[in-house]
Amino acid sequence: MTASDYHVYILYSSTLDGFYIGYTSNLEIRLKYHQNALPHKYTSRAKDWEIFYTIACKTKKQALGIEKHIKKMKSKIYIQNLIKYPEITAKLLERYMDC
């Protein structure tokens, strides 16, 4: 496996004005899954999901740790700050390196 086999991804829907956070080993397929989600899935509530931000991770455990951390923050501002302040991402990658 290479350094970018797993990604934490954040999707944005302008219809919902909301974010969805997840992790995957195949970003392209996962985005299609969310855009065509089954009716009982959260992402089925909108059809305009776009990739807002991604973080390339070294391992599945690292991706899962970062995903959980971002979800725990429950904050649009925190998510927006990931783009505004790249050092936040660097610190997350370092913090969850040995997961």
Beta strands, then each sheet from edge to edge (+ up, - down):
strand 1: 6-13
strand 2: 18-24
strand 3: 50-57
sheet 1: 2+ 1- 3+
end
